[in-house]
Amino acid sequence: MGAHLGEDGRYYGELPCRWCETHINQAGRRKPRLYCRTSHRLKTYGMWAVGLVSNLF
């Protein structure tokens, strides 16, 4: 499992979503897709922001 960079500079194969571990087919994208849904990306960034603010106080 894992995506690989092809000779044409595109990613092929599958990578797991960083939030839920679902495998995402990269289908020849130029940048690897790291989240299966937009909400999973927003949850990750939201948790990062909450952690940053909580460390300040």
PDB file of N, CA, C and O in Angstrom:
ATOM      1  N   MET A   1       0.833  -1.179   0.000  1.00  0.00           N
ATOM      2  CA  MET A   1       0.000   0.000   0.000  1.00  0.00           C
ATOM      3  C   MET A   1       0.876   1.241   0.000  1.00  0.00           C
ATOM      4  O   MET A   1       1.919   1.281   0.653  1.00  0.00           O
ATOM      5  N   GLY A   2       0.462   2.208  -0.707  1.00  0.00           N
ATOM      6  CA  GLY A   2       1.167   3.467  -0.740  1.00  0.00           C
ATOM      7  C   GLY A   2       1.163   4.017  -2.151  1.00  0.00           C
ATOM      8  O   GLY A   2       1.095   3.272  -3.129  1.00  0.00           O
ATOM      9  N   ALA A   3       1.235   5.291  -2.234  1.00  0.00           N
ATOM     10  CA  ALA A   3       1.279   5.936  -3.543  1.00  0.00           C
ATOM     11  C   ALA A   3       2.726   6.071  -3.980  1.00  0.00           C
ATOM     12  O   ALA A   3       3.630   6.179  -3.152  1.00  0.00           O
ATOM     13  N   HIS A   4       2.929   6.065  -5.257  1.00  0.00           N
ATOM     14  CA  HIS A   4       4.270   6.278  -5.785  1.00  0.00           C
ATOM     15  C   HIS A   4       4.216   7.364  -6.849  1.00  0.00           C
ATOM     16  O   HIS A   4       3.188   7.579  -7.491  1.00  0.00           O
ATOM     17  N   LEU A   5       5.316   8.026  -7.017  1.00  0.00           N
ATOM     18  CA  LEU A   5       5.431   9.100  -7.994  1.00  0.00           C
ATOM     19  C   LEU A   5       5.834   8.498  -9.330  1.00  0.00           C
ATOM     20  O   LEU A   5       6.875   7.851  -9.443  1.00  0.00           O
ATOM     21  N   GLY A   6       5.007   8.714 -10.332  1.00  0.00           N
ATOM     22  CA  GLY A   6       5.291   8.184 -11.659  1.00  0.00           C
ATOM     23  C   GLY A   6       6.311   9.035 -12.401  1.00  0.00           C
ATOM     24  O   GLY A   6       6.689  10.112 -11.938  1.00  0.00           O
ATOM     25  N   GLU A   7       6.747   8.552 -13.538  1.00  0.00           N
ATOM     26  CA  GLU A   7       7.726   9.272 -14.352  1.00  0.00           C
ATOM     27  C   GLU A   7       7.178  10.594 -14.873  1.00  0.00           C
ATOM     28  O   GLU A   7       7.943  11.504 -15.191  1.00  0.00           O
ATOM     29  N   ASP A   8       5.851  10.703 -14.962  1.00  0.00           N
ATOM     30  CA  ASP A   8       5.222  11.924 -15.456  1.00  0.00           C
ATOM     31  C   ASP A   8       4.987  12.953 -14.351  1.00  0.00           C
ATOM     32  O   ASP A   8       4.394  14.001 -14.608  1.00  0.00           O
ATOM     33  N   GLY A   9       5.446  12.672 -13.111  1.00  0.00           N
ATOM     34  CA  GLY A   9       5.299  13.612 -12.009  1.00  0.00           C
ATOM     35  C   GLY A   9       3.958  13.545 -11.306  1.00  0.00           C
ATOM     36  O   GLY A   9       3.619  14.445 -10.537  1.00  0.00           O
ATOM     37  N   ARG A  10       3.185  12.491 -11.558  1.00  0.00           N
ATOM     38  CA  ARG A  10       1.876  12.325 -10.927  1.00  0.00           C
ATOM     39  C   ARG A  10       1.917  11.158  -9.952  1.00  0.00           C
ATOM     40  O   ARG A  10       2.727  10.243 -10.096  1.00  0.00           O
ATOM     41  N   TYR A  11       1.030  11.201  -8.952  1.00  0.00           N
ATOM     42  CA  TYR A  11       0.963  10.145  -7.942  1.00  0.00           C
ATOM     43  C   TYR A  11      -0.033   9.078  -8.357  1.00  0.00           C
ATOM     44  O   TYR A  11      -1.123   9.382  -8.842  1.00  0.00           O
ATOM     45  N   TYR A  12       0.353   7.823  -8.161  1.00  0.00           N
ATOM     46  CA  TYR A  12      -0.498   6.678  -8.469  1.00  0.00           C
ATOM     47  C   TYR A  12      -0.514   5.753  -7.258  1.00  0.00           C
ATOM     48  O   TYR A  12       0.454   5.697  -6.500  1.00  0.00           O
ATOM     49  N   GLY A  13      -1.605   5.035  -7.080  1.00  0.00           N
ATOM     50  CA  GLY A  13      -1.747   4.135  -5.943  1.00  0.00           C
ATOM     51  C   GLY A  13      -2.699   4.718  -4.916  1.00  0.00           C
ATOM     52  O   GLY A  13      -3.511   5.586  -5.235  1.00  0.00           O
ATOM     53  N   GLU A  14      -2.599   4.236  -3.673  1.00  0.00           N
ATOM     54  CA  GLU A  14      -3.507   4.673  -2.617  1.00  0.00           C
ATOM     55  C   GLU A  14      -2.731   5.129  -1.396  1.00  0.00           C
ATOM     56  O   GLU A  14      -1.659   4.610  -1.086  1.00  0.00           O
ATOM     57  N   LEU A  15      -3.299   6.112  -0.710  1.00  0.00           N
ATOM     58  CA  LEU A  15      -2.788   6.569   0.579  1.00  0.00           C
ATOM     59  C   LEU A  15      -3.934   6.571   1.574  1.00  0.00           C
ATOM     60  O   LEU A  15      -5.081   6.781   1.178  1.00  0.00           O
ATOM     61  N   PRO A  16      -3.660   6.343   2.862  1.00  0.00           N
ATOM     62  CA  PRO A  16      -4.738   6.397   3.851  1.00  0.00           C
ATOM     63  C   PRO A  16      -5.087   7.846   4.202  1.00  0.00           C
ATOM     64  O   PRO A  16      -4.215   8.713   4.229  1.00  0.00           O
ATOM     65  N   CYS A  17      -6.369   8.096   4.470  1.00  0.00           N
ATOM     66  CA  CYS A  17      -6.820   9.393   4.955  1.00  0.00           C
ATOM     67  C   CYS A  17      -6.165   9.631   6.317  1.00  0.00           C
ATOM     68  O   CYS A  17      -6.087   8.708   7.128  1.00  0.00           O
ATOM     69  N   ARG A  18      -5.703  10.833   6.576  1.00  0.00           N
ATOM     70  CA  ARG A  18      -5.038  11.125   7.844  1.00  0.00           C
ATOM     71  C   ARG A  18      -6.011  11.146   9.021  1.00  0.00           C
ATOM     72  O   ARG A  18      -5.584  11.064  10.173  1.00  0.00           O
ATOM     73  N   TRP A  19      -7.297  11.254   8.752  1.00  0.00           N
ATOM     74  CA  TRP A  19      -8.279  11.311   9.836  1.00  0.00           C
ATOM     75  C   TRP A  19      -8.883   9.931  10.130  1.00  0.00           C
ATOM     76  O   TRP A  19      -8.941   9.518  11.289  1.00  0.00           O
ATOM     77  N   CYS A  20      -9.333   9.215   9.087  1.00  0.00           N
ATOM     78  CA  CYS A  20     -10.089   7.979   9.314  1.00  0.00           C
ATOM     79  C   CYS A  20      -9.430   6.718   8.753  1.00  0.00           C
ATOM     80  O   CYS A  20      -9.984   5.628   8.888  1.00  0.00           O
ATOM     81  N   GLU A  21      -8.271   6.846   8.133  1.00  0.00           N
ATOM     82  CA  GLU A  21      -7.507   5.710   7.596  1.00  0.00           C
ATOM     83  C   GLU A  21      -8.155   5.016   6.392  1.00  0.00           C
ATOM     84  O   GLU A  21      -7.718   3.929   6.014  1.00  0.00           O
ATOM     85  N   THR A  22      -9.181   5.612   5.781  1.00  0.00           N
ATOM     86  CA  THR A  22      -9.762   5.063   4.561  1.00  0.00           C
ATOM     87  C   THR A  22      -8.772   5.267   3.425  1.00  0.00           C
ATOM     88  O   THR A  22      -8.154   6.327   3.328  1.00  0.00           O
ATOM     89  N   HIS A  23      -8.613   4.268   2.568  1.00  0.00           N
ATOM     90  CA  HIS A  23      -7.663   4.383   1.472  1.00  0.00           C
ATOM     91  C   HIS A  23      -8.232   5.239   0.346  1.00  0.00           C
ATOM     92  O   HIS A  23      -9.380   5.063  -0.062  1.00  0.00           O
ATOM     93  N   ILE A  24      -7.414   6.170  -0.153  1.00  0.00           N
ATOM     94  CA  ILE A  24      -7.821   7.116  -1.181  1.00  0.00           C
ATOM     95  C   ILE A  24      -7.001   6.849  -2.434  1.00  0.00           C
ATOM     96  O   ILE A  24      -5.772   6.898  -2.396  1.00  0.00           O
ATOM     97  N   ASN A  25      -7.679   6.567  -3.551  1.00  0.00           N
ATOM     98  CA  ASN A  25      -6.991   6.366  -4.816  1.00  0.00           C
ATOM     99  C   ASN A  25      -6.492   7.721  -5.320  1.00  0.00           C
ATOM    100  O   ASN A  25      -7.278   8.661  -5.440  1.00  0.00           O
ATOM    101  N   GLN A  26      -5.216   7.829  -5.611  1.00  0.00           N
ATOM    102  CA  GLN A  26      -4.634   9.103  -6.031  1.00  0.00           C
ATOM    103  C   GLN A  26      -4.937   9.438  -7.489  1.00  0.00           C
ATOM    104  O   GLN A  26      -4.941  10.611  -7.861  1.00  0.00           O
ATOM    105  N   ALA A  27      -5.185   8.443  -8.305  1.00  0.00           N
ATOM    106  CA  ALA A  27      -5.677   8.623  -9.680  1.00  0.00           C
ATOM    107  C   ALA A  27      -4.891   9.641 -10.504  1.00  0.00           C
ATOM    108  O   ALA A  27      -5.481  10.426 -11.246  1.00  0.00           O
ATOM    109  N   GLY A  28      -3.592   9.632 -10.380  1.00  0.00           N
ATOM    110  CA  GLY A  28      -2.768  10.487 -11.222  1.00  0.00           C
ATOM    111  C   GLY A  28      -2.754  11.952 -10.843  1.00  0.00           C
ATOM    112  O   GLY A  28      -2.555  12.801 -11.712  1.00  0.00           O
ATOM    113  N   ARG A  29      -2.960  12.280  -9.576  1.00  0.00           N
ATOM    114  CA  ARG A  29      -2.930  13.679  -9.138  1.00  0.00           C
ATOM    115  C   ARG A  29      -1.495  14.173  -9.046  1.00  0.00           C
ATOM    116  O   ARG A  29      -0.576  13.388  -8.814  1.00  0.00           O
ATOM    117  N   ARG A  30      -1.305  15.459  -9.224  1.00  0.00           N
ATOM    118  CA  ARG A  30       0.032  16.046  -9.097  1.00  0.00           C
ATOM    119  C   ARG A  30       0.444  16.227  -7.638  1.00  0.00           C
ATOM    120  O   ARG A  30       1.628  16.136  -7.316  1.00  0.00           O
ATOM    121  N   LYS A  31      -0.530  16.485  -6.747  1.00  0.00           N
ATOM    122  CA  LYS A  31      -0.279  16.564  -5.304  1.00  0.00           C
ATOM    123  C   LYS A  31      -1.051  15.425  -4.650  1.00  0.00           C
ATOM    124  O   LYS A  31      -2.208  15.200  -5.004  1.00  0.00           O
ATOM    125  N   PRO A  32      -0.456  14.704  -3.714  1.00  0.00           N
ATOM    126  CA  PRO A  32      -1.193  13.612  -3.087  1.00  0.00           C
ATOM    127  C   PRO A  32      -2.374  14.131  -2.284  1.00  0.00           C
ATOM    128  O   PRO A  32      -2.278  15.157  -1.611  1.00  0.00           O
ATOM    129  N   ARG A  33      -3.478  13.420  -2.359  1.00  0.00           N
ATOM    130  CA  ARG A  33      -4.685  13.763  -1.606  1.00  0.00           C
ATOM    131  C   ARG A  33      -4.579  13.102  -0.244  1.00  0.00           C
ATOM    132  O   ARG A  33      -4.464  11.879  -0.167  1.00  0.00           O
ATOM    133  N   LEU A  34      -4.613  13.879   0.834  1.00  0.00           N
ATOM    134  CA  LEU A  34      -4.351  13.368   2.170  1.00  0.00           C
ATOM    135  C   LEU A  34      -5.613  13.100   2.980  1.00  0.00           C
ATOM    136  O   LEU A  34      -5.549  12.391   3.984  1.00  0.00           O
ATOM    137  N   TYR A  35      -6.755  13.642   2.575  1.00  0.00           N
ATOM    138  CA  TYR A  35      -8.016  13.477   3.307  1.00  0.00           C
ATOM    139  C   TYR A  35      -9.094  13.025   2.342  1.00  0.00           C
ATOM    140  O   TYR A  35      -9.146  13.490   1.203  1.00  0.00           O
ATOM    141  N   CYS A  36      -9.965  12.110   2.795  1.00  0.00           N
ATOM    142  CA  CYS A  36     -10.999  11.587   1.901  1.00  0.00           C
ATOM    143  C   CYS A  36     -12.173  12.547   1.766  1.00  0.00           C
ATOM    144  O   CYS A  36     -12.895  12.496   0.770  1.00  0.00           O
ATOM    145  N   ARG A  37     -12.379  13.425   2.750  1.00  0.00           N
ATOM    146  CA  ARG A  37     -13.483  14.386   2.710  1.00  0.00           C
ATOM    147  C   ARG A  37     -12.977  15.740   3.179  1.00  0.00           C
ATOM    148  O   ARG A  37     -12.014  15.823   3.941  1.00  0.00           O
ATOM    149  N   THR A  38     -13.627  16.791   2.723  1.00  0.00           N
ATOM    150  CA  THR A  38     -13.261  18.144   3.155  1.00  0.00           C
ATOM    151  C   THR A  38     -13.443  18.296   4.658  1.00  0.00           C
ATOM    152  O   THR A  38     -12.644  18.967   5.311  1.00  0.00           O
ATOM    153  N   SER A  39     -14.480  17.684   5.213  1.00  0.00           N
ATOM    154  CA  SER A  39     -14.720  17.804   6.654  1.00  0.00           C
ATOM    155  C   SER A  39     -13.572  17.197   7.459  1.00  0.00           C
ATOM    156  O   SER A  39     -13.270  17.677   8.551  1.00  0.00           O
ATOM    157  N   HIS A  40     -12.933  16.157   6.942  1.00  0.00           N
ATOM    158  CA  HIS A  40     -11.808  15.563   7.657  1.00  0.00           C
ATOM    159  C   HIS A  40     -10.609  16.510   7.662  1.00  0.00           C
ATOM    160  O   HIS A  40      -9.885  16.585   8.655  1.00  0.00           O
ATOM    161  N   ARG A  41     -10.397  17.220   6.580  1.00  0.00           N
ATOM    162  CA  ARG A  41      -9.311  18.208   6.535  1.00  0.00           C
ATOM    163  C   ARG A  41      -9.612  19.354   7.498  1.00  0.00           C
ATOM    164  O   ARG A  41      -8.720  19.807   8.215  1.00  0.00           O
ATOM    165  N   LEU A  42     -10.851  19.823   7.523  1.00  0.00           N
ATOM    166  CA  LEU A  42     -11.224  20.918   8.416  1.00  0.00           C
ATOM    167  C   LEU A  42     -11.140  20.502   9.882  1.00  0.00           C
ATOM    168  O   LEU A  42     -10.741  21.308  10.723  1.00  0.00           O
ATOM    169  N   LYS A  43     -11.506  19.263  10.208  1.00  0.00           N
ATOM    170  CA  LYS A  43     -11.384  18.764  11.578  1.00  0.00           C
ATOM    171  C   LYS A  43      -9.923  18.766  12.013  1.00  0.00           C
ATOM    172  O   LYS A  43      -9.611  19.148  13.141  1.00  0.00           O
ATOM    173  N   THR A  44      -9.039  18.347  11.134  1.00  0.00           N
ATOM    174  CA  THR A  44      -7.614  18.305  11.466  1.00  0.00           C
ATOM    175  C   THR A  44      -7.084  19.708  11.715  1.00  0.00           C
ATOM    176  O   THR A  44      -6.390  19.935  12.706  1.00  0.00           O
ATOM    177  N   TYR A  45      -7.394  20.644  10.845  1.00  0.00           N
ATOM    178  CA  TYR A  45      -6.929  22.019  11.034  1.00  0.00           C
ATOM    179  C   TYR A  45      -7.567  22.652  12.258  1.00  0.00           C
ATOM    180  O   TYR A  45      -6.919  23.430  12.958  1.00  0.00           O
ATOM    181  N   GLY A  46      -8.830  22.332  12.528  1.00  0.00           N
ATOM    182  CA  GLY A  46      -9.510  22.855  13.711  1.00  0.00           C
ATOM    183  C   GLY A  46      -8.868  22.341  14.987  1.00  0.00           C
ATOM    184  O   GLY A  46      -8.685  23.102  15.937  1.00  0.00           O
ATOM    185  N   MET A  47      -8.521  21.054  15.024  1.00  0.00           N
ATOM    186  CA  MET A  47      -7.862  20.484  16.203  1.00  0.00           C
ATOM    187  C   MET A  47      -6.487  21.111  16.404  1.00  0.00           C
ATOM    188  O   MET A  47      -6.059  21.328  17.537  1.00  0.00           O
ATOM    189  N   TRP A  48      -5.796  21.401  15.305  1.00  0.00           N
ATOM    190  CA  TRP A  48      -4.491  22.064  15.395  1.00  0.00           C
ATOM    191  C   TRP A  48      -4.648  23.453  16.001  1.00  0.00           C
ATOM    192  O   TRP A  48      -3.862  23.845  16.864  1.00  0.00           O
ATOM    193  N   ALA A  49      -5.658  24.200  15.556  1.00  0.00           N
ATOM    194  CA  ALA A  49      -5.894  25.553  16.070  1.00  0.00           C
ATOM    195  C   ALA A  49      -6.289  25.523  17.550  1.00  0.00           C
ATOM    196  O   ALA A  49      -5.823  26.349  18.334  1.00  0.00           O
ATOM    197  N   VAL A  50      -7.143  24.577  17.930  1.00  0.00           N
ATOM    198  CA  VAL A  50      -7.541  24.452  19.336  1.00  0.00           C
ATOM    199  C   VAL A  50      -6.329  24.128  20.203  1.00  0.00           C
ATOM    200  O   VAL A  50      -6.180  24.681  21.293  1.00  0.00           O
ATOM    201  N   GLY A  51      -5.476  23.248  19.733  1.00  0.00           N
ATOM    202  CA  GLY A  51      -4.261  22.913  20.465  1.00  0.00           C
ATOM    203  C   GLY A  51      -3.334  24.105  20.618  1.00  0.00           C
ATOM    204  O   GLY A  51      -2.727  24.294  21.672  1.00  0.00           O
ATOM    205  N   LEU A  52      -3.225  24.896  19.587  1.00  0.00           N
ATOM    206  CA  LEU A  52      -2.374  26.086  19.629  1.00  0.00           C
ATOM    207  C   LEU A  52      -2.905  27.091  20.641  1.00  0.00           C
ATOM    208  O   LEU A  52      -2.136  27.621  21.443  1.00  0.00           O
ATOM    209  N   VAL A  53      -4.201  27.360  20.616  1.00  0.00           N
ATOM    210  CA  VAL A  53      -4.813  28.320  21.536  1.00  0.00           C
ATOM    211  C   VAL A  53      -4.736  27.796  22.974  1.00  0.00           C
ATOM    212  O   VAL A  53      -4.465  28.565  23.896  1.00  0.00           O
ATOM    213  N   SER A  54      -4.971  26.501  23.171  1.00  0.00           N
ATOM    214  CA  SER A  54      -4.921  25.967  24.532  1.00  0.00           C
ATOM    215  C   SER A  54      -3.513  26.020  25.121  1.00  0.00           C
ATOM    216  O   SER A  54      -3.357  26.151  26.335  1.00  0.00           O
ATOM    217  N   ASN A  55      -2.502  25.923  24.286  1.00  0.00           N
ATOM    218  CA  ASN A  55      -1.128  26.042  24.771  1.00  0.00           C
ATOM    219  C   ASN A  55      -0.781  27.464  25.160  1.00  0.00           C
ATOM    220  O   ASN A  55       0.110  27.687  25.980  1.00  0.00           O
ATOM    221  N   LEU A  56      -1.478  28.428  24.579  1.00  0.00           N
ATOM    222  CA  LEU A  56      -1.210  29.825  24.906  1.00  0.00           C
ATOM    223  C   LEU A  56      -1.783  30.202  26.275  1.00  0.00           C
ATOM    224  O   LEU A  56      -1.252  31.082  26.954  1.00  0.00           O
ATOM    225  N   PHE A  57      -2.864  29.535  26.675  1.00  0.00           N
ATOM    226  CA  PHE A  57      -3.526  29.874  27.944  1.00  0.00           C
ATOM    227  C   PHE A  57      -3.352  28.739  28.860  1.00  0.00           C
ATOM    228  O   PHE A  57      -3.822  28.784  29.996  1.00  0.00           O
TER     229      PHE A  57
END
